[in-house]
Amino acid sequence: MYLIVGLGNPEPEYANTRHNMGFDAINKIAKELNIELKKTRFNAILGEGMLDGKKVFLIKPQTFMNNSGESVEAFVSFYKIPMEKVLVLYDDMDTEIGRIRVRAKGGAGSHNGMKSLIKELNSEEFARIRIGIGKPKTEFDRIDYVIGRVPKEEQAELQKGVDRAKDAAIYWLKNGIDNTMNRYNIKTSEEG
């Protein structure tokens, strides 16, 4: 049993913001794997399906970003999902727009959603895919940058990162974290 979590904020005004890249990636994974995201359980929207004989859950916590861990911990505890079968997708200011970074484990950095997950799961031992959103011009603009509207000219670049995250998550399900890091953490000619 595998769990892929996308981080974001549930309210409509947060749709299409940089902070909802995790939700966007989950939506694309669901479409690719023909998984319907319609159930609500553990304060999350979820869907379940199969890939290569593996049961897969996709969830979008509805607790708002800063409390994402509450929803994920309830899900993980109920289904007894080991940390090595959990993957989290989320926005990252330290990664260039359109790029992703895949990690087997690690800290939260400045990301409040990840801080909540690590606290509630009492572990950093889960895989993650950071979806690059770039940095604001000044430190004072951080909140507006992540939850503000994305300029039209930037949307296509952000979606490239979401598409890469989708591909990497599906690859992870089939091939494991080490192979996924080897494949997706290298700069390819198609990335420029």
VENKA-V9416 format. One record per helix or strand of 3 or more residues. SS is the DSSP state (~ for helix, > for strand). FROM is the first residue (numbers start at 1). TO is the last residue. Records with the same first field share a line. If there is no record, write none. Layout:
SS=FROM-TO ; FROM-TO
//
This chain:
>=2-6 ; 39-41 ; 44-51 ; 54-61 ; 86-92 ; 100-103 ; 127-132
~=12-14 ; 18-33 ; 65-79 ; 83-85 ; 112-121 ; 139-147 ; 152-184 ; 189-191
//
